[in-house]
């Protein structure tokens, strides 16, 4: 009897827990499945599933800009995986909203009931439009698989407007997620509230987009036996280190300008979590600046820390920074965590299936060199024989 890998049992368990939580949410409402209240209406489903989910998918527009706008063609081999990650990320954000919205059946109302003065209106439209753009950017992969040349030529003909639309839309709503919190200056802790929140959200999204590209490239190389493109990822990591440094410098300059920098040293949970967030973003930059970019383990460790630093920041903004003013302590119910973990597991599973059955990865420079080297060795052995 064939042994089932442990990770498959974990996946089944997460899906079962998520299915049970989904049943509770659908038939018994938010109260049966969350610890949300009128005092604290936004929990982990907004903090992680939406704020983090949208940011973690930022590698798509970042790589599209690098390859098509800045014309840095050497990064083209990792463009498709980044677009796939972004597309899945946005689809899963929409799925998460089905749990979080009080009336998910009315999600379409933003299409016909316009409120241009609402930041949420702008975010809703940008997410819907950008998800459509990502679908069209990813569609050529499917068309190539089935050799459908006519629609493929049509998509190539409109690729430039799609690229421009994707970058503009993603830039707008990545920053607008930060704009959401500008309306609560007396509720959000001064360590995170700032008039520059839209800029900070945008910069950190670019950082985590690069980190996620390194992360998924490392895992894909191990899962599918591919050559890791260390030279490309090393160059990307150096950009990541610079952007992380710029982000942190701006954060501390802003804290100093607002007179809030002294709050960092106050003995309270907010200060400790702020320092954790900073450490998780500063350490990857230090590792990369020390010149270890040729070592895959270091690249992977730096990307993981940067991702966790980003997640910590978003959780701090949406949860930690809002708790004290709300007067309640919010701890997610296990069913809230079950939904979130099930969505993450589903994303990994779909990514694996897509890579397995679709032409996601193009042949990289290092795979070319490895293949040419192997061919040369084979020719040499034949001549010797």
Secondary structure by P-SEA (a helix, b strand, c coil): cccccaaaaaaaaaaaaaaaaaaaaaccccccccccccccccccccccccaaaaaaaaaaaaaaaacccccccccccaaaaaaaaaaaaaaaaaaaaaacccccccccccccccccccaaaaaaaaaaaaaaaaaaaaaaaaaaaacccaaaaaaaaaaaaaaaaaaaaaaaaaaaaaaccccccccccccccccaaaaaaaaaaaaaaaaaaaaaaaaaaaacccccaaaaaaaaaaaaaaaaaaaaaaaaaaaaaaccccccccccaaaaaaaaaaaaaaaaaaaaaacccccaaaaaaaaaaaaaaaaaaaaaaacccccccccbbbbbcaaaaaaaaaaaaaaaaaaaaaaaccccccccaaaaaaaaaaaaaaaaaaaac
